[in-house]
Amino acid sequence: MQKEVQPEFRHFLNDDAIPWGNLIKAASKRTKKDIGPFEAFTDAAIELASKESMKEKSNPSIIRMGVEAGLLRGRLAECLFISDGSNDPDILSLRAICLFVLSDTKEIIEALKIMESIIGAESPPSHHVKLSTVKILLAAAERDTSVITCIMEFDNLLEAHPEQVENPTIETMFALYVVGFLLREVGQLDRAAHIVDTLEEMARSRNHRMILALVENLRGNICSFRGEFDRAKEHYLRFQSASAKLSFSLGHAMALNNLGNLMLSMLKLEEAFDYLDGALDLMQVEYGKIMPLTNLGELSIIMGRYEEAEKYLTQAIRIDEKVKRGVLEPYTWYAVLLTKTSRYPEARKYLKKAMAMAKSSEKPLEQGAYLYAMGVYDTSQHKFEAAIKHFEKALRTAKENNILELLVHAKPQLARMYVESHSVTQDPEDIISAAYHIGDLIQISKEQGLQDLYAEALLLRSDIMKLAGKKLEAKGDLERAMSVASFTGNSRLEEKVGVRLKEITAPEAQAMEMDREGFSKAIDRVSAFKSAGSPKKVPTPTVSALIAIDRISGLPEYVYYFDTKVQVDSSLVSGFVTAISSFTNELMETQGLLRSINHEGFALIMEHTESRTVALVASEETFDIRYLLREFSQKFDEKYPAPKVSRRIDSKDYNNADDLVMQIFAAAMGTRET
């Protein structure tokens, strides 16, 4: 009989409560219909458990086997049906895994309450481990900081009861999978990799093929976080293949979804679309279709396929309204679609719905999605000041909550908004601002090792340089983009840059003409970026001094020394900044484009406001330190407005400015020598 029972279920063999003869006979009938042995056995186990669950006194062993079989096939709705009403800890812990996958925290709490009321000091160790597992799932689903305590409790239990490691249950292995995923999310990749190795050993000891498939998924997640996209793709493809062999449709859908998101990290939109479309076809849980539909709608908008976008997004909204989950993104992207197709009254209607949802949401990404959609709408209406406020709020949300995806989306949209504004106002400062935000995008992509994004951002800045009449700068950006595209083997981008390089060497009038429609499409393409993980941590530079300089007189107004051992002559720095700015203005015939000077362990970073240049002396330039300097410059201007009449600078005018420095640069100040 052992040969007929699939290896994942052999831990049930000593349980006489299971009618093995009937189960094997039912599975055998299915194999005769060209159904594989694994699929046939799990189908039979699910059917047997479904019938058993409808009895007044059901057999918990049969129910547990049926739920395990349902989990291995990703048939979550049947798992919940079979396990409904059970007070058995073994069944409740499996039910909690289903609920975790469905993000149903309310029901996980109910399962946990029942388990806590049943499991006591005299309960077997396996029940305590399973209780600990459910606590981890709940904390992870709620993104609660208590997950750390739950993981520690789980580790202690496994150490105290090594038999739970030597003969692991599916709950123990799934809990390790979740722990590995959480470690990867917070950037602890070495620890996550160690967890994966342990999990693989456990799964091989049980010959548990679904967990082995999930191991490939987690390895792909870790590689994608590290920027090892080719290796990540290999792992995801193995995950896809293993899931297909097991008829594990949920795993197959997860693999395709991850491959799609990986392609978006590399801005390969067409490949991403195909993978995401395949994931949607395999998704059996209705609630689970909302985000694939939304992602396909978003991609369709970006690719200019508006009719398809409408189909995907309206379907996502219908499902959300039916299941009442309140997922905000389909509403915001539908508002963006309505804006792009000039259906402004309808766009306002959906933005109003999205605003109500964003106000009640505790998810920063959803709040940022609403602000992003509002910025797009305001830009279309030429309400540029309102657009700036919304995009800037989205940026602040992204920065405060470490959301790389939102950061990358907002920066190019701000650049587009300033280019749109320039077409109306002809104000050269708009071009400077557009270049500023794309410059930040270039810095972010370099720091995060996102080569394809880096090349696309260089291409965008070359367009802005053309608009500014800066042929040499535009050509330089194109040449760097070509170098990166060649290095990454991005033939589409190589061809695109090649065309631009030919244009830039053409007769002057043609060479310096900006293709506004092409620029807008390129902005959309960059805005399709999805992060493969949380942003990589970039070491905080050492900061030495901050100097606020009056732009008219060139004199230093305020100086702060982060490190008292390093004294920088503020007059010397202000004189240098004034001189180099004058030289740049003469050379480039415009103001404010000089943002930094970098030289071997030294960086002079500058932010220009209407009345001041604020310079920061640091060991190097990073996006984070640039962001802090910009925050300080804006708040410093608000708190200490420049005098309308020229007069002698008095340090007393800047009382409490040190507090503002400490408030904004707290993290950077932690790096100074003491």
DRENVEX-323288 format. One line per field, with one value per residue (C-alpha): residue number from 1; residue in one letter; chain; x, y, z. Coordinates in steps of 0.05 Angstrom, whole numbers. Last residue first. Layout:
! DRENVEX-323288
k = [NUM  ...] $
r = [A  ...] $
c = [A  ...] $
x = [X  ...] $
y = [Y  ...] $
z = [Z  ...] $
//
This chain:
! DRENVEX-323288
k = [674  673  672  671  670  669  668  667  666  665  664  663  662  661  660  659  658  657  656  655  654  653  652  651  650  649  648  647  646  645  644  643  642  641  640  639  638  637  636  635  634  633  632  631  630  629  628  627  626  625  624  623  622  621  620  619  618  617  616  615  614  613  612  611  610  609  608  607  606  605  604  603  602  601  600  599  598  597  596  595  594  593  592  591  590  589  588  587  586  585  584  583  582  581  580  579  578  577  576  575  574  573  572  571  570  569  568  567  566  565  564  563  562  561  560  559  558  557  556  555  554  553  552  551  550  549  548  547  546  545  544  543  542  541  540  539  538  537  536  535  534  533  532  531  530  529  528  527  526  525  524  523  522  521  520  519  518  517  516  515  514  513  512  511  510  509  508  507  506  505  504  503  502  501  500  499  498  497  496  495  494  493  492  491  490  489  488  487  486  485  484  483  482  481  480  479  478  477  476  475  474  473  472  471  470  469  468  467  466  465  464  463  462  461  460  459  458  457  456  455  454  453  452  451  450  449  448  447  446  445  444  443  442  441  440  439  438  437  436  435  434  433  432  431  430  429  428  427  426  425  424  423  422  421  420  419  418  417  416  415  414  413  412  411  410  409  408  407  406  405  404  403  402  401  400  399  398  397  396  395  394  393  392  391  390  389  388  387  386  385  384  383  382  381  380  379  378  377  376  375  374  373  372  371  370  369  368  367  366  365  364  363  362  361  360  359  358  357  356  355  354  353  352  351  350  349  348  347  346  345  344  343  342  341  340  339  338  337  336  335  334  333  332  331  330  329  328  327  326  325  324  323  322  321  320  319  318  317  316  315  314  313  312  311  310  309  308  307  306  305  304  303  302  301  300  299  298  297  296  295  294  293  292  291  290  289  288  287  286  285  284  283  282  281  280  279  278  277  276  275  274  273  272  271  270  269  268  267  266  265  264  263  262  261  260  259  258  257  256  255  254  253  252  251  250  249  248  247  246  245  244  243  242  241  240  239  238  237  236  235  234  233  232  231  230  229  228  227  226  225  224  223  222  221  220  219  218  217  216  215  214  213  212  211  210  209  208  207  206  205  204  203  202  201  200  199  198  197  196  195  194  193  192  191  190  189  188  187  186  185  184  183  182  181  180  179  178  177  176  175  174  173  172  171  170  169  168  167  166  165  164  163  162  161  160  159  158  157  156  155  154  153  152  151  150  149  148  147  146  145  144  143  142  141  140  139  138  137  136  135  134  133  132  131  130  129  128  127  126  125  124  123  122  121  120  119  118  117  116  115  114  113  112  111  110  109  108  107  106  105  104  103  102  101  100  99  98  97  96  95  94  93  92  91  90  89  88  87  86  85  84  83  82  81  80  79  78  77  76  75  74  73  72  71  70  69  68  67  66  65  64  63  62  61  60  59  58  57  56  55  54  53  52  51  50  49  48  47  46  45  44  43  42  41  40  39  38  37  36  35  34  33  32  31  30  29  28  27  26  25  24  23  22  21  20  19  18  17  16  15  14  13  12  11  10  9  8  7  6  5  4  3  2  1] $
r = [T  E  R  T  G  M  A  A  A  F  I  Q  M  V  L  D  D  A  N  N  Y  D  K  S  D  I  R  R  S  V  K  P  A  P  Y  K  E  D  F  K  Q  S  F  E  R  L  L  Y  R  I  D  F  T  E  E  S  A  V  L  A  V  T  R  S  E  T  H  E  M  I  L  A  F  G  E  H  N  I  S  R  L  L  G  Q  T  E  M  L  E  N  T  F  S  S  I  A  T  V  F  G  S  V  L  S  S  D  V  Q  V  K  T  D  F  Y  Y  V  Y  E  P  L  G  S  I  R  D  I  A  I  L  A  S  V  T  P  T  P  V  K  K  P  S  G  A  S  K  F  A  S  V  R  D  I  A  K  S  F  G  E  R  D  M  E  M  A  Q  A  E  P  A  T  I  E  K  L  R  V  G  V  K  E  E  L  R  S  N  G  T  F  S  A  V  S  M  A  R  E  L  D  G  K  A  E  L  K  K  G  A  L  K  M  I  D  S  R  L  L  L  A  E  A  Y  L  D  Q  L  G  Q  E  K  S  I  Q  I  L  D  G  I  H  Y  A  A  S  I  I  D  E  P  D  Q  T  V  S  H  S  E  V  Y  M  R  A  L  Q  P  K  A  H  V  L  L  E  L  I  N  N  E  K  A  T  R  L  A  K  E  F  H  K  I  A  A  E  F  K  H  Q  S  T  D  Y  V  G  M  A  Y  L  Y  A  G  Q  E  L  P  K  E  S  S  K  A  M  A  M  A  K  K  L  Y  K  R  A  E  P  Y  R  S  T  K  T  L  L  V  A  Y  W  T  Y  P  E  L  V  G  R  K  V  K  E  D  I  R  I  A  Q  T  L  Y  K  E  A  E  E  Y  R  G  M  I  I  S  L  E  G  L  N  T  L  P  M  I  K  G  Y  E  V  Q  M  L  D  L  A  G  D  L  Y  D  F  A  E  E  L  K  L  M  S  L  M  L  N  G  L  N  N  L  A  M  A  H  G  L  S  F  S  L  K  A  S  A  S  Q  F  R  L  Y  H  E  K  A  R  D  F  E  G  R  F  S  C  I  N  G  R  L  N  E  V  L  A  L  I  M  R  H  N  R  S  R  A  M  E  E  L  T  D  V  I  H  A  A  R  D  L  Q  G  V  E  R  L  L  F  G  V  V  Y  L  A  F  M  T  E  I  T  P  N  E  V  Q  E  P  H  A  E  L  L  N  D  F  E  M  I  C  T  I  V  S  T  D  R  E  A  A  A  L  L  I  K  V  T  S  L  K  V  H  H  S  P  P  S  E  A  G  I  I  S  E  M  I  K  L  A  E  I  I  E  K  T  D  S  L  V  F  L  C  I  A  R  L  S  L  I  D  P  D  N  S  G  D  S  I  F  L  C  E  A  L  R  G  R  L  L  G  A  E  V  G  M  R  I  I  S  P  N  S  K  E  K  M  S  E  K  S  A  L  E  I  A  A  D  T  F  A  E  F  P  G  I  D  K  K  T  R  K  S  A  A  K  I  L  N  G  W  P  I  A  D  D  N  L  F  H  R  F  E  P  Q  V  E  K  Q  M] $
c = [A  A  A  A  A  A  A  A  A  A  A  A  A  A  A  A  A  A  A  A  A  A  A  A  A  A  A  A  A  A  A  A  A  A  A  A  A  A  A  A  A  A  A  A  A  A  A  A  A  A  A  A  A  A  A  A  A  A  A  A  A  A  A  A  A  A  A  A  A  A  A  A  A  A  A  A  A  A  A  A  A  A  A  A  A  A  A  A  A  A  A  A  A  A  A  A  A  A  A  A  A  A  A  A  A  A  A  A  A  A  A  A  A  A  A  A  A  A  A  A  A  A  A  A  A  A  A  A  A  A  A  A  A  A  A  A  A  A  A  A  A  A  A  A  A  A  A  A  A  A  A  A  A  A  A  A  A  A  A  A  A  A  A  A  A  A  A  A  A  A  A  A  A  A  A  A  A  A  A  A  A  A  A  A  A  A  A  A  A  A  A  A  A  A  A  A  A  A  A  A  A  A  A  A  A  A  A  A  A  A  A  A  A  A  A  A  A  A  A  A  A  A  A  A  A  A  A  A  A  A  A  A  A  A  A  A  A  A  A  A  A  A  A  A  A  A  A  A  A  A  A  A  A  A  A  A  A  A  A  A  A  A  A  A  A  A  A  A  A  A  A  A  A  A  A  A  A  A  A  A  A  A  A  A  A  A  A  A  A  A  A  A  A  A  A  A  A  A  A  A  A  A  A  A  A  A  A  A  A  A  A  A  A  A  A  A  A  A  A  A  A  A  A  A  A  A  A  A  A  A  A  A  A  A  A  A  A  A  A  A  A  A  A  A  A  A  A  A  A  A  A  A  A  A  A  A  A  A  A  A  A  A  A  A  A  A  A  A  A  A  A  A  A  A  A  A  A  A  A  A  A  A  A  A  A  A  A  A  A  A  A  A  A  A  A  A  A  A  A  A  A  A  A  A  A  A  A  A  A  A  A  A  A  A  A  A  A  A  A  A  A  A  A  A  A  A  A  A  A  A  A  A  A  A  A  A  A  A  A  A  A  A  A  A  A  A  A  A  A  A  A  A  A  A  A  A  A  A  A  A  A  A  A  A  A  A  A  A  A  A  A  A  A  A  A  A  A  A  A  A  A  A  A  A  A  A  A  A  A  A  A  A  A  A  A  A  A  A  A  A  A  A  A  A  A  A  A  A  A  A  A  A  A  A  A  A  A  A  A  A  A  A  A  A  A  A  A  A  A  A  A  A  A  A  A  A  A  A  A  A  A  A  A  A  A  A  A  A  A  A  A  A  A  A  A  A  A  A  A  A  A  A  A  A  A  A  A  A  A  A  A  A  A  A  A  A  A  A  A  A  A  A  A  A  A  A  A  A  A  A  A  A  A  A  A  A  A  A  A  A  A  A  A  A  A  A  A  A  A  A  A  A  A  A  A  A  A  A  A  A  A  A  A  A  A  A  A  A  A  A  A  A  A  A  A  A  A  A  A  A  A  A  A  A  A  A  A  A  A  A  A  A  A  A  A  A  A  A  A  A  A  A  A  A  A  A  A  A  A  A  A  A  A  A] $
x = [654  660  598  555  496  491  467  409  388  394  323  311  383  385  319  344  406  360  336  358  372  362  412  467  459  469  476  419  387  312  261  293  298  245  271  221  195  264  294  237  251  327  322  277  323  384  348  331  402  428  380  396  470  528  595  639  596  598  527  509  445  437  389  336  291  316  378  403  477  520  595  623  690  718  750  718  645  615  540  475  495  431  410  414  416  464  504  574  557  511  564  617  571  553  627  643  584  598  672  657  607  658  713  667  643  714  705  722  728  737  670  635  565  585  526  532  480  478  541  552  541  506  447  444  449  486  463  522  520  583  617  571  595  555  499  510  457  406  375  304  251  239  236  207  157  172  113  128  191  147  100  158  182  112  113  182  159  99  144  195  243  276  350  375  325  345  419  429  435  485  432  385  435  446  370  363  419  386  323  361  402  338  305  370  377  440  455  524  499  442  490  538  481  453  522  526  456  472  534  495  443  499  534  469  445  387  344  294  353  376  305  308  377  347  296  349  391  329  319  392  387  321  355  415  377  437  399  449  452  376  367  419  388  318  346  373  305  276  327  322  247  262  313  265  211  261  266  194  161  95  50  100  142  85  81  157  147  91  133  190  141  115  187  198  130  136  207  190  126  164  219  172  215  157  182  211  149  101  145  147  71  64  110  68  4  34  66  0  -36  15  10  -65  -55  -118  -77  -26  -81  -105  -35  -22  -88  -70  -2  -35  -84  -27  12  -45  -49  26  22  -28  -69  -129  -189  -166  -143  -212  -247  -197  -205  -280  -269  -217  -268  -319  -265  -245  -318  -323  -255  -267  -207  -181  -118  -160  -207  -146  -116  -183  -183  -113  -137  -198  -160  -108  -155  -170  -232  -243  -318  -322  -371  -344  -274  -297  -331  -270  -223  -271  -273  -197  -185  -235  -216  -143  -159  -195  -137  -80  -30  27  24  -51  -46  7  -38  -97  -53  -30  -102  -126  -68  -86  -160  -155  -138  -207  -237  -193  -178  -118  -92  -115  -91  -21  -18  -37  17  69  49  47  116  145  116  137  211  225  278  240  177  206  214  142  119  164  135  64  81  110  51  2  39  40  -35  -46  -9  -23  39  77  55  80  148  154  133  181  237  219  220  289  318  287  319  387  379  354  412  392  401  326  314  362  326  257  282  309  240  205  253  240  165  174  210  151  104  148  150  200  196  272  276  227  267  333  302  275  344  375  319  328  403  385  338  394  441  388  369  339  275  233  283  276  200  204  249  201  143  179  198  124  107  157  129  57  73  97  171  198  270  252  193  235  283  233  267  304  240  203  257  255  179  182  236  193  133  174  198  127  105  125  59  55  -17  -7  62  35  -22  22  73  18  -8  61  66  1  28  91  49  6  68  94  33  -17  -8  10  -52  -79  -155  -169  -107  -128  -198  -170  -119  -173  -214  -152  -138  -210  -200  -132  -160  -98  -120  -53  -59  -129  -104  -47  -96  -138  -77  -69  -143  -140  -85  -116  -184  -241  -271  -329  -304  -244  -274  -303  -239  -197  -246  -238  -162  -151  -77  -61  -17  -65  -123  -85  -68  -141  -163  -112  -136  -209  -195  -157  -211  -266  -332  -389  -450  -425  -415  -340  -334  -361  -310  -255  -266  -268  -204  -168  -191  -167  -101  -89  -108  -65  -5  -15  -24  -92  -97  -167  -139  -104  -172  -197  -132  -145  -214  -185  -129  -179  -227  -171  -140  -203  -169  -183  -127  -74  -6  -1  -16  58  58  18  73  103  41  6  5  75  58  0] $
y = [1243  1229  1240  1182  1195  1264  1232  1199  1263  1307  1335  1348  1365  1417  1447  1451  1488  1539  1557  1630  1648  1723  1726  1709  1779  1791  1864  1891  1884  1899  1844  1801  1727  1686  1647  1592  1578  1585  1538  1489  1486  1482  1429  1383  1391  1374  1313  1289  1300  1259  1203  1205  1198  1246  1231  1249  1309  1386  1411  1475  1515  1565  1620  1668  1628  1561  1524  1460  1444  1383  1392  1322  1295  1225  1228  1289  1306  1374  1378  1408  1455  1465  1526  1580  1582  1604  1540  1570  1637  1606  1553  1605  1645  1582  1564  1633  1635  1565  1581  1646  1610  1555  1605  1647  1585  1565  1491  1467  1392  1372  1403  1352  1370  1443  1490  1556  1610  1671  1660  1717  1710  1778  1759  1684  1689  1627  1575  1531  1459  1426  1359  1303  1230  1192  1145  1075  1056  1005  967  989  938  883  869  938  949  998  1016  1090  1083  1064  1122  1172  1142  1152  1225  1236  1205  1252  1311  1295  1351  1387  1398  1353  1378  1451  1435  1389  1315  1292  1290  1252  1196  1190  1187  1129  1091  1103  1068  1010  999  1004  947  907  907  864  891  918  944  981  1010  1036  1063  1101  1131  1154  1182  1222  1251  1270  1308  1344  1363  1388  1432  1471  1465  1421  1378  1373  1350  1296  1274  1270  1219  1175  1178  1155  1096  1075  1078  1040  984  983  980  974  1008  1065  1076  1074  1124  1173  1171  1182  1241  1271  1259  1302  1358  1357  1372  1428  1460  1455  1490  1544  1562  1590  1580  1585  1536  1487  1496  1471  1407  1398  1410  1358  1308  1316  1309  1245  1220  1227  1200  1129  1115  1137  1096  1033  1046  1048  1062  1086  1157  1163  1137  1180  1241  1227  1219  1285  1317  1288  1317  1385  1390  1372  1427  1478  1452  1455  1447  1402  1342  1357  1358  1289  1259  1289  1262  1192  1196  1221  1161  1112  1142  1129  1058  1048  1078  1024  1047  1060  1101  1165  1127  1095  1162  1192  1132  1143  1218  1199  1153  1209  1259  1212  1206  1282  1283  1234  1260  1190  1200  1224  1164  1118  1153  1147  1073  1069  1101  1056  992  1011  1020  949  957  883  885  817  844  916  888  840  895  941  888  876  951  953  895  916  989  972  930  989  1036  998  1056  1013  1051  1042  968  960  992  948  886  905  918  851  816  854  837  764  739  759  710  652  609  646  606  654  714  686  676  750  769  729  758  830  824  802  864  910  894  950  907  910  901  835  812  831  787  729  737  734  673  637  656  630  563  560  572  520  465  412  379  379  451  473  441  476  545  539  519  580  624  597  611  681  698  676  723  779  780  848  826  830  789  736  732  726  673  632  641  614  555  537  542  485  444  458  431  371  345  287  287  290  333  384  389  398  450  488  490  517  568  592  603  643  687  698  719  763  805  859  872  835  777  766  766  714  669  673  657  595  574  578  536  482  479  478  422  380  367  299  316  388  372  316  371  393  446  476  477  510  563  580  588  634  676  679  703  757  783  779  826  883  872  868  844  782  771  777  730  679  680  669  611  578  586  549  495  488  483  429  390  393  353  388  384  458  479  481  487  560  583  542  573  644  630  606  669  713  678  693  768  766  742  754  696  661  673  643  580  575  587  528  483  506  496  424  402  443  407  455  446  490  499  454  422  488  526  474  474  549  542  494  510  438  423  462  419  355  381  399  330  296  338  322  247  249  292  241  277  273  305  287  341  344  270  283  339  297  240  288  323  256  231  294  290  218  232  295  258  197  236  237  198  172  107  150  172  101  88  148  122  52  83  122  63  17  70  83  132  118  67  122  89  112  186  206  176  235  277  212  196  132  76  53  48  0] $
z = [372  298  256  232  277  247  182  218  255  193  193  267  282  226  248  320  296  262  332  325  252  254  312  261  231  157  139  98  29  32  23  76  59  95  155  174  104  72  124  113  38  45  100  59  -1  41  68  -2  -26  34  16  -58  -44  -54  -21  38  54  51  44  6  11  -45  -27  -52  -99  -73  -99  -67  -71  -55  -47  -47  -23  -19  -88  -122  -130  -146  -139  -164  -220  -261  -220  -271  -347  -401  -395  -397  -366  -315  -299  -288  -243  -205  -198  -170  -122  -97  -87  -51  -7  9  25  67  104  122  139  209  217  290  307  263  242  233  219  181  166  122  80  30  -45  -45  -89  -77  -1  21  71  94  120  145  155  133  132  81  102  74  23  45  -13  -26  -7  -58  -133  -143  -198  -254  -299  -287  -330  -390  -376  -376  -442  -471  -450  -480  -546  -547  -532  -586  -570  -629  -617  -673  -725  -721  -712  -772  -751  -698  -644  -690  -702  -627  -616  -666  -631  -564  -588  -620  -557  -514  -553  -554  -478  -472  -402  -421  -489  -455  -403  -457  -499  -439  -426  -499  -495  -431  -464  -527  -486  -447  -512  -544  -487  -518  -456  -494  -517  -444  -426  -479  -455  -385  -408  -441  -378  -339  -387  -378  -302  -302  -343  -296  -230  -182  -126  -119  -194  -201  -144  -173  -243  -213  -174  -238  -270  -215  -224  -300  -294  -244  -290  -349  -307  -287  -361  -358  -426  -387  -425  -456  -393  -350  -391  -382  -307  -303  -341  -291  -233  -266  -272  -196  -174  -202  -179  -108  -109  -128  -77  -18  44  86  99  30  -8  33  22  -52  -54  -17  -69  -125  -94  -80  -149  -183  -144  -167  -238  -248  -323  -324  -347  -293  -240  -262  -261  -192  -166  -190  -154  -90  -93  -105  -47  2  -24  -16  55  77  137  94  117  83  21  13  15  -33  -81  -84  -100  -151  -183  -191  -213  -269  -291  -297  -334  -390  -429  -448  -406  -347  -352  -353  -292  -255  -273  -244  -179  -173  -189  -135  -76  -54  -10  6  -6  -42  -94  -98  -106  -160  -200  -191  -219  -278  -292  -290  -338  -391  -388  -396  -458  -490  -471  -503  -499  -471  -405  -401  -416  -362  -310  -331  -329  -259  -238  -266  -231  -167  -166  -187  -117  -92  -142  -122  -183  -212  -270  -325  -285  -279  -355  -365  -316  -355  -422  -395  -364  -431  -464  -408  -403  -353  -317  -251  -294  -320  -248  -235  -292  -270  -200  -228  -270  -210  -165  -218  -221  -145  -143  -198  -161  -215  -186  -252  -265  -196  -209  -277  -249  -190  -238  -280  -218  -199  -268  -270  -203  -231  -290  -245  -196  -170  -98  -85  -148  -122  -54  -87  -135  -76  -44  -106  -112  -39  -55  -105  -52  -6  -59  -71  0  -5  72  82  19  49  114  78  32  93  125  61  54  125  112  49  91  142  86  55  114  69  107  55  52  126  118  62  102  162  115  88  158  178  116  138  209  184  134  192  204  225  244  259  304  335  357  411  455  396  354  411  420  345  346  407  372  309  349  384  317  288  344  297  260  184  195  153  184  255  238  204  261  313  271  272  348  355  309  351  414  381  360  432  457  502  578  585  546  475  471  487  449  389  388  393  338  290  303  293  227  207  216  183  116  72  25  33  108  109  75  125  183  159  166  238  250  225  273  330  322  334  264  241  170  153  90  64  78  42  -16  -24  -19  -77  -82  -101  -41  3  -20  -4  65  76  54  100  158  145  140  206  239  226  221  271  239  170  119  130  111  41  29  61  11  -48  -25  -16  -84  -119  -80  -104  -177  -181  -152  -196  -261  -295  -360  -345  -316  -264  -239  -225  -186  -141  -122  -108  -66  -24  -15  8  52  93  142  215  216  220  212  139  154  153  83  56  21  -6  -49  -26  -78  -60  15  0] $
//
